[in-house]
Amino acid sequence: MTPPAERITRVVAIDLDGTLLPGNSVSEFLARRLGHRSQLAPLEARYRAGESTNAPIAEAQAQALDGMNLSDIEQLLAQIPTLNGIAETTTRLRESGAALLIATVTWSFAARHFAGRFAFDDYSGTVLAERRPRLIGHVVRHFNADDKRDYVQSFCRQRDLDLSACIAIGDSRSDLPLFRAAGLAIALNATPEAELAADVAIQADDLRAVLPHIR
């Protein structure tokens, strides 16, 4: 549960792919399990090389997800390995007056799953059309690195907070605009590029490792 507005002193925004899900992305995991990995692999390679945005991956996977039952997707998402200590970390941060966001460019239905599972207050992501109980193979809204920063900024402004009150935790180039704008940027198990842009760089298999750096 979000702390009352008058008690929110900061916002902690945490990335999903590669951060809360170490060594994994939602798209790659679903592609492996649903049998369209070969279709996405070259698109993901271009994204990692900085040659494209996340949009081509989303468009390709949207077609593969068309008609999938959301309950089946939820069962698959529950199987993705997560970083240790997430629930304990979010509990301690909330007790300190922080609002908690999953700030990601991946599918918003996946961010919604993990936000509910670990009691985050809000989430972002690329939006796939839904006609419950099924997904529809049409991307309603693409979401990129600048959108991630703007999403967190909007959340802060609605609570009369500046981005200097935001702590951003992430691992890759989709986190860079937010890292540059946040009051504190923590690179967790990150790429060299993300580590250079961060204030703190950590290698850990437990999210509680960030707590000593958050005052």
Secondary structure, 3 states (H helix, E strand, C coil): CCCCHHHCCEEEEECCECCCECCCCHHHHHHHHHCCHHHHHHHHHHHHCCCCCCHHHHHHHHHHHCCCEHHHHHHHHCCCCCCECHHHHHHHHHHCCEEEEECCCCEHHHHHHHHHHCCCCEECCEEEEEECCEEEEEEEECCCHHHHHHHHHHHHHCCCCCHHHEEEEECCHHHHHHHHHCCEEEEECCCHHHHHHCCEEECCCEHHHHHHHCC
